[in-house]
Amino acid sequence: MNPINRKIVPFLWYNQEAGEAAKLYLHAFPDSSLRSVTTFTETPSGTVKIYAADLWDSEFHLMSAGPEFKFTPVISFLVACSSAAEVDSVWQKLSPEGSVLMELGSYPFSERFGWLQDKYGVSWQMMLFSGDRPIRQRMIPFLMFTGQQFGRAEEAIRFYASIFPNSGVEEIQHYEKGEEPNQPGTVKFAEFTLHGQSFAAIDSSYEHGFTFNEAISFVVNCETQEEIDYYWEKLSADPEAEMCGWLKDRFGVSWQIVPTIMYEMQQTNDPIRLTRLTRAFLQMKKFDIAALERAYEGS
């Protein structure tokens, strides 16, 4: 398995289609690769499989674990393309059996853009980046603040940037008078970095009928217990949502605070060790590295 190369990794929860989805994305994004497949048994969802894949320059984790959550466009992925042909190629591969949210075409912000949900419900925005806007990251998580979270995008951006090192606000465009029903002063588009990784966000006043849920979360890879404690304290805002390293922040966004040593332990060929590890972390809220290591070793 390749070493972890991202501090923050998108994590997608599918019913039982994570393997199929991984194959689709590896086809849609050339020069991508599958890192690993890890199988867990004896979980509340039964047998669970997690696929780790590098899609262009970003790592994604895809999990088959049951129908508890459904994908919505509240979190999508902006795909930065270097040519109109590349936009069209990705669109053609992801669109079959999916649904169109914004038709593929020319818009004031890009000569070639389209927004769709693929056959599994995951949302992708394919966008041609022009010469005056260099591509720094090919896959950019895109957060939409709507419903009860409408108008909180800028607050969230600045909150996240205050937590992660090597972070900052790159650009914020606000709605102006005359752009109703969106409220003047709310975020029309924002780009920001967390731990050197690009993210984007908007506010949307429309009644979409969805908000953030656990279908898409963000894994924060931590080297030490001190890191785990720090991010847990800073981000967790809903004690009832704390489970197996998962938490929810004050905006409803889900995060997983995970020690990197878990990835090494999960690759064991010893099913007894993996079972002990699984039973241990299923009992935890915040992960305890020392306790995980003891369970893994059987000590």
C-alpha positions in Angstrom: 0.0 0.0 0.0 1.3 3.5 -0.9 2.0 5.8 2.0 -0.8 8.3 3.0 -0.2 11.4 1.0 -3.2 13.5 2.1 -4.0 14.9 5.5 -7.7 15.1 4.7 -9.4 12.3 2.6 -13.0 12.2 1.3 -14.8 9.1 2.5 -17.9 7.9 0.6 -20.5 5.6 2.2 -22.3 3.3 -0.4 -24.9 0.6 0.2 -23.1 -2.3 -1.5 -21.8 -0.6 -4.6 -18.4 0.7 -3.5 -16.5 -1.8 -5.6 -18.5 -1.0 -8.7 -18.1 2.7 -8.1 -14.4 2.4 -7.7 -14.2 0.7 -11.1 -16.3 3.4 -12.7 -14.1 6.2 -11.2 -10.8 4.5 -12.2 -12.2 4.4 -15.7 -13.5 7.9 -15.7 -10.2 9.4 -14.4 -7.3 8.0 -16.4 -4.0 7.4 -14.6 -5.8 6.6 -11.4 -5.2 3.5 -9.3 -6.6 1.3 -6.5 -4.6 1.5 -3.3 -6.1 -1.3 -1.3 -9.3 -3.2 -0.4 -9.9 -3.9 3.3 -12.7 -6.3 4.5 -14.1 -6.1 8.0 -16.4 -8.7 9.5 -18.6 -8.7 12.6 -19.6 -5.0 12.3 -23.1 -3.7 13.0 -23.5 -3.6 9.1 -22.2 -7.1 8.7 -19.3 -7.5 6.3 -17.9 -4.1 5.3 -15.4 -3.4 2.5 -13.4 -0.2 2.1 -11.7 0.6 -1.2 -8.9 3.2 -1.1 -8.2 4.7 -4.5 -6.1 7.5 -5.9 -8.3 9.5 -8.4 -5.9 11.8 -10.3 -4.1 13.7 -7.5 -6.5 12.9 -4.6 -7.1 9.9 -2.4 -10.7 8.7 -1.9 -12.1 6.0 0.4 -15.2 4.2 -0.7 -17.1 1.9 1.7 -19.9 -0.6 1.2 -21.8 -0.7 4.5 -25.6 -0.6 3.9 -28.3 1.8 3.0 -28.3 4.1 6.1 -27.3 7.2 4.2 -27.9 8.7 0.7 -25.6 10.9 -1.3 -26.9 14.4 -2.1 -25.3 17.4 -3.9 -24.6 19.1 -0.6 -21.1 17.8 -1.0 -19.8 17.4 -4.5 -16.4 17.2 -6.2 -15.2 19.9 -8.5 -13.1 18.2 -11.2 -10.6 20.7 -12.6 -10.0 19.9 -16.3 -7.3 21.3 -18.6 -9.4 21.1 -21.8 -12.9 21.0 -23.1 -12.3 17.5 -24.4 -11.3 16.4 -20.9 -14.5 17.8 -19.5 -16.5 16.0 -22.1 -14.7 12.7 -21.6 -15.3 12.6 -17.8 -18.9 13.7 -18.4 -19.5 10.9 -20.9 -18.1 8.3 -18.5 -19.9 9.4 -15.3 -23.3 10.4 -16.8 -24.9 7.1 -17.9 -27.8 6.2 -15.6 -27.1 9.4 -13.6 -29.0 12.7 -13.5 -28.0 16.2 -14.7 -28.0 19.1 -12.2 -26.5 21.7 -14.6 -26.4 20.9 -18.3 -23.0 20.6 -19.9 -22.3 23.9 -21.7 -20.8 27.4 -21.5 -21.3 29.6 -18.4 -20.1 33.0 -17.4 -17.6 31.4 -15.0 -16.3 28.7 -17.4 -16.4 28.0 -21.1 -17.1 24.3 -20.4 -18.9 23.1 -17.3 -21.5 20.6 -16.2 -22.8 19.2 -12.9 -24.2 15.7 -12.5 -25.0 13.0 -10.1 -23.6 9.6 -11.2 -25.6 6.4 -11.1 -24.7 6.0 -7.4 -25.8 9.5 -6.4 -22.4 11.1 -6.0 -22.2 14.6 -7.4 -19.4 15.8 -9.8 -18.8 19.2 -11.3 -16.6 19.1 -14.4 -15.1 22.4 -15.1 -12.6 23.8 -17.7 -10.0 25.9 -15.9 -8.8 28.7 -18.2 -5.2 29.9 -18.5 -5.7 32.7 -16.0 -6.8 30.2 -13.4 -4.1 27.6 -13.0 -5.0 24.1 -11.8 -3.5 23.4 -8.3 -5.7 20.4 -7.5 -7.7 18.2 -9.8 -10.4 17.1 -7.3 -11.8 19.8 -5.1 -14.4 19.0 -2.4 -17.3 21.5 -2.8 -19.6 22.2 0.2 -23.1 23.7 -0.2 -24.6 25.4 2.8 -28.3 25.2 2.5 -31.4 24.7 4.6 -30.7 25.4 8.3 -27.0 25.9 7.4 -27.7 28.6 4.7 -25.7 31.7 5.3 -23.0 29.9 7.3 -20.5 29.1 4.6 -18.1 32.0 5.4 -18.3 31.2 9.2 -17.5 27.5 8.4 -14.6 28.4 6.1 -12.9 30.6 8.6 -13.6 28.1 11.4 -12.0 25.3 9.5 -9.0 27.4 8.5 -8.4 28.3 12.1 -8.1 24.6 13.0 -5.8 23.1 10.4 -2.3 24.4 9.8 -1.2 25.6 6.4 -4.7 26.8 5.8 -6.3 30.0 4.5 -9.0 31.7 2.5 -8.1 32.1 -1.1 -11.2 33.9 -2.5 -14.7 34.8 -1.3 -17.3 36.2 -3.7 -20.6 37.4 -2.1 -24.0 37.7 -3.6 -25.0 41.3 -4.2 -28.3 43.1 -4.3 -30.3 42.0 -7.3 -29.2 38.4 -7.1 -32.2 37.3 -5.0 -33.4 34.9 -3.8 -29.9 34.5 -2.6 -29.3 36.9 0.2 -26.8 39.7 -0.4 -23.7 39.2 1.6 -23.9 35.4 1.6 -21.3 33.3 -0.2 -21.6 33.0 -4.0 -18.4 31.1 -4.3 -15.4 30.6 -2.0 -12.1 28.8 -2.4 -10.0 27.9 0.7 -7.2 25.6 1.7 -7.0 23.2 4.6 -3.6 21.7 5.3 -2.6 22.8 1.9 -5.6 21.1 0.2 -8.1 23.0 -1.9 -11.8 23.2 -1.0 -14.7 25.2 -2.3 -18.0 26.3 -0.8 -21.2 28.2 -1.5 -24.4 29.3 0.2 -27.7 28.3 -1.5 -31.1 29.7 -0.3 -33.1 27.4 -2.5 -35.3 24.7 -0.8 -33.2 21.7 -1.8 -34.6 19.4 0.9 -31.2 18.0 2.0 -28.3 19.0 4.2 -25.0 17.4 5.3 -25.1 13.8 6.4 -22.7 10.9 6.9 -22.8 9.7 3.3 -19.7 11.8 2.7 -17.3 12.5 5.5 -13.7 13.7 5.7 -11.0 11.5 7.2 -8.3 13.5 9.1 -5.1 11.3 9.2 -3.3 11.7 12.5 0.2 10.5 13.4 -0.1 10.8 17.2 -2.7 10.6 20.0 -2.1 14.3 20.6 -3.3 15.1 17.1 -6.3 12.9 17.5 -7.2 14.7 20.8 -6.7 18.1 19.2 -8.9 17.6 16.2 -11.6 15.8 18.2 -11.8 18.7 20.7 -11.9 21.3 18.0 -14.4 19.7 15.6 -16.8 17.6 17.6 -20.1 19.4 18.4 -22.6 16.6 18.7 -21.8 14.0 21.4 -24.5 11.7 20.2 -22.8 11.5 16.7 -19.5 10.3 18.2 -18.8 6.7 17.2 -15.8 4.7 15.9 -13.7 7.8 15.2 -16.7 9.7 13.6 -17.9 13.0 14.7 -20.1 15.9 13.5 -19.1 19.5 13.6 -21.3 22.5 14.5 -22.4 22.8 10.8 -23.4 19.1 10.5 -20.4 18.1 8.5 -19.1 14.6 9.4 -15.4 13.9 10.0 -13.3 10.8 10.9 -10.3 11.4 13.1 -8.1 8.4 12.4 -4.6 7.3 13.4 -2.4 6.4 10.4 -1.1 3.3 12.1 -4.6 1.8 11.7 -4.0 1.6 7.9 -0.9 -0.5 8.6 -2.7 -2.8 11.0 -5.7 -3.2 8.7 -3.4 -4.6 6.0 -2.5 -7.7 8.1 -3.0 -11.1 6.6 -3.9 -12.4 10.1 -7.7 -12.6 10.4 -7.5 -13.0 14.2 -5.5 -9.7 14.6 -8.0 -7.9 12.3 -10.9 -9.2 14.2 -9.4 -8.1 17.5 -8.7 -4.7 16.0 -12.3 -4.4 14.6 -13.9 -5.3 17.9 -11.7 -2.8 19.7 -12.4 0.2 17.5 -16.2 -0.6 17.3 -16.3 0.1 21.1 -14.6 3.5 20.9 -15.8 7.0 20.2 -12.5 8.8 19.9 -9.7 6.5 18.9 -7.1 5.5 21.5 -3.9 4.5 19.6 -2.4 2.6 22.6 -5.6 0.6 23.1 -5.8 -0.2 19.4 -2.2 -1.5 19.4 -2.9 -3.6 22.5 -5.9 -5.2 20.8 -4.0 -5.8 17.6 -1.2 -7.5 19.5 -3.6 -9.4 21.8 -1.9 -8.0 24.8 
